[in-house]
Amino acid sequence: MSELIYFDSNATTKTAPEVVEAMLPFFSERYGNPSSMYPFGGETAREIRLAREKTAALLGCDPREIIFTSCGTESDNTAIWSALRTQPDRRHLVTSRVEHQAILSNLPLLRKMGYRVTEVGVDENGRLLWDQFLEALTPDTALATFLWANNETGVVFPVAEMAEACAERGIAFHTDAVQAVGKIPINLSATKIDLLSISGHKYHAPKGVGALYVRRGLKFSPFLIGGHQENGRRGGTENVPYIVGAGRAAELALANLADENTRVRALRDKLEKGLISAVTHTRLNGGGAERVPNTTNISFEYVEGEAILLHLAGKGLCASSGSACTSGSLEPSHVLRAMGVPFTAAHGSIRLSLSVHNTEAEVDRALSIFPPIIAKLRAMSPFWRGDGPAPGSLLTCETGACQVCDP
Ligand SMILES: *Cc1c(COP(=O)(O)O)cnc(C)c1O
């Protein structure tokens, strides 16, 4: 089989060789505990300090504002629960209908505990409904939490403006920037953002390390209660090798930001334009909105996304349908549903997400792999006849199962 084409960088990225190299000594000879008093330990504390400075440089903030965590999910959870614990009188949270599971999965528990939660909607391009957002902010709101860039479509929310609106009303603002970091410039010192989450494995560090930015002066309550690590804000002995790796990855992400926004953007644009012109009955989800440069989400109508993925995998191409967390279920993605994408299109949606490790040769190969797969699947589809949909064919999803309806 020919070489792998990896177009699933929003799910995870390859750990950069430079990052692996930076980490290695901390698995072997440099194993000291950063909290120890002797120099063998203190030297690793110094490495953590350097990693914190590099991460702060990537985000445009003060190193003291960075807490290292185990992942993006931990950072998101820490932000939510810190905001609620430090403001016990406030019983309301505002978020959107298109968030990542790391936020959304907290909502049923919050509601059960008596909190009110407002989920702001988006338009057909995935853009935030601004008036609905402003209306949701009340004196009882403890936190507004919104994605910076959507993991499924790449659509960017105007988080700087949103944070301003929250600051004017005395409301804390958190953003899940896991899919924004390394793709768009971030300068936190110039914004009113209070809390921000990132995850190492989305920017070429390994899986299992993340960071949370907490603006200086913001009241904070730890999520992991224990020792005095991370300035008393996260208990648990520091994961030295991974934190060192995250620091090196932050340096690389900053250096690669220009390449991401020129070369990678051009690759993504070539890929999506090529697919849309080569295949009929497609739909570019979020195409009318501002997006990060690496992501495209295309619906191939009248075919199942899972079937497309299986055939792509057979050709060595890794992609994703909707979010990795919901694949395997027949329910179309909650993000595409919130955008009002019809079921016929939502079911056949494919996310392709690139990184600085991809090449134009890979895009060209992908452009030759896709069209025959779609044609073959459509030829087998009961919803397709010749070069268009069969008359009266409709997919509905009343019960989560797809069925043909007689209109
Ligand atoms: C991947 C991802 C997360 C979760 O990060 P982990 O480190 O895998 O826990 C959170 N939010 C978004 C937008 C993501 O893409």
The ligand as an ORCA input file, in Angstrom:
! r2SCAN-3c Opt
* xyz 0 1
  C      -9.189     17.989     21.051
  C     -10.021     19.059     21.625
  C     -10.251     19.139     23.011
  C      -9.768     18.097     23.970
  O      -8.388     18.099     24.141
  P      -7.704     16.800     24.813
  O      -6.304     17.201     25.069
  O      -7.824     15.707     23.800
  O      -8.465     16.509     26.057
  C     -11.005     20.195     23.489
  N     -11.506     21.125     22.668
  C     -11.319     21.086     21.337
  C     -11.885     22.155     20.490
  C     -10.572     20.046     20.771
  O     -10.401     20.012     19.452
*
